[in-house]
Amino acid sequence: MKKKMQDSTLKGWLYLLPAIVFLGFFMVYPLIDVLIYSFEEGYNFASQTYFGTGTYNYSYILHDPYFLQAVKNTLILVAVTVPLSTGIALLISVGLNSITALRSLLQTIYFLPYVTNTLAVGLVFMILFKKTAYSDGLVNLLINWFGGSSVDFIEGPYWAKMFVLCFYTIWIVMPFKILILTSALASINQDYYHAARVDGTSKFRIFRRITLPMIAPMIFYLIITGFIGAFKAYSDAVALFGTDLNAAEMNTIVGYVYDMLYGDSGGYPSYASAAAVILFVIVLTITCINLLISKKKIH
Amino acid sequence: MEVILQNLTKKFPGRGKKKQDEVTAVNDFNFNIPDGSLIGLLGPSGCGKSTTLHLISGLLTPTSGKIFFGEDDVTGLPPENRGIGLVFQNYALYPHLTVKQNILFPLENRKGKDRLSKQEMLSKAQEAARMVQIDGLMERRPGELSGGQQQRVAIARALVKMPKVLLLDEPLSNLDARLRLQTREEIRRIQQETGITTIFVTHDQEEAMSISDLIVVMKDGVVQQTGKPQEVYDDPLNLFVAKFLGNPQINVFQGNVKGEKLYIGKDAVLDIRDILGKDAGTEVPGITEKEVCVGVRPEGFVPDADGPFRCSLRGVEVMGRDISVVSENPAALSPAIRAVINSEHMSEIGSTEVRFSLLPNKVFLFDKDTEERIGFRGTQTEAVKK
């Protein structure tokens, strides 16, 4: 009996081996390596040498205005897009769930951004927002039509660029959230609603006391993945503002890491590592806080 | 509160767009439910009993027909304005709320002058919980309760707002056999204590017969027969009702009426007059010289060494107080005949052949084609014909 148990344990490990090797080689080892690099000053890939060890890398990037700008951008992006996109997705899902006509068509339309290429979407946003020699962009046309003056959303003031980035991010993450939430809503047993109706529960109260608690686990899943996704934002900013994000004041933390490695100011793996570690710590902390809250709030 | 159903009909649109795909779930249902009674809606699955219940609750609106609660026509009223309590088959307790919060839920919905103070709500909830004997479980969540306890919470939640009519959808089907027995008595007790008109749906004839004041037997959306359980059992309108009520099921044979005798196979088992009553017999049109279906209740067999009805014995099942004699007869429409007899008669059963005499009041004759009962008395029950 005992031998059999050992056999099956062994077998289990054998099955896990490919994944463990793969993850260890491409995930765990690089993670540790990054942590080590981040404490080695002036590490050089080519010569595999460094000047010394210490916290200098951290102190450098924490004083680097580009890095601080990237942190600020990322934090704004997270703070604006995660609650807004989740909230709007929830509204749309509830709306979709309560109609019968046109539901499939609308579901498809809402899902389109998910299957559309990021750069193609970026192009569309250019048309919407970019000022060219010939036009001020579609949005500016609207603003003009309402009597406002044109704003340069791509190369103009910081808030305008931030608005476009947030708008874009919300739009691009929404389909997935709507998909998850509509299926969560559809899986709620209709008898709960029947019971509530018989008891004369108002629509708002049904939503607050029945629907929300029932789909709370899904909402928290979306918030947690939303936070992580927003902290890792990079390609969206590139699609909108081009590769020189530092100049555009639109860099994100991941963008900063990338620039430090390969960008115009590239070739600084130690600084990149330190920035990556800081990002890792931020994401880890926020995720832990999220999990703690969700454990308390969700039955 | 008296509940009156008038020509109640519910049709569901079919999958296709054509009219003929329509499904008629309830067809021309007429019934008066007396105030303060317990009614069992009974029928096989798909017979429209749950649809009827949902029509009364207002969750469904009838295609045609009317529903009255007392004097008031409630046909057009939404469920919340009907003053009903509804208990779902799966209880539909809110899993994230405690038992107390679940029971309070209907009270907290009220607005304006109907809204009770916090204290009153709590005492009402306590009262409802005490009624169904779950007042010790108020802080638990539904997931931490057994099926029977959840059922009680669901009933308490339906009762707390003092409904005029209490509706129960298959209230016992999710419980195990012992709990079912206990809970059905409980439902009866609660109904009698509160005096609330109660309608419950079940596919279990025993359940319906044991606690109902009146039962309504349905098939394919059509009411077959209504009446007091015992009367419907003793005087079924057609073969379906006779088969549906009673456990073990009624035994059905092919029979012949010749002269004034009823033959099953070659055995002349009974006098027609004994079955149909003294004043019937040949006067019942078309009863002489006719092939009929004969239904014999399991308790209608009396083992008798000289009995006219001969069957070949297959076995005897001992059930304690009674024994069940399983036998065969070529005229039987089912492979086995089941006779329930008192165990004292055990000795009278031979080894290969068993002979019975039949009790005339346990024998029913049905038309072979229409399956309608021949000589239906309908003395006290009011039969609802198609």
Interface residues (C-beta under 8 A of the other chain):
Chain A: N189 D191 Y192 H194 A195 A196 R197 V198 D199 G200 T201 S202 R205 R209 I210 P213 M214 A216 H299
Chain B: S57 G58 L59 P78 P79 E80 N81 I84 G85 L86 F88 N90 A92 Y94 P95 H96 L97 F105 P106 N109 R110 K111 R141 R157 K161
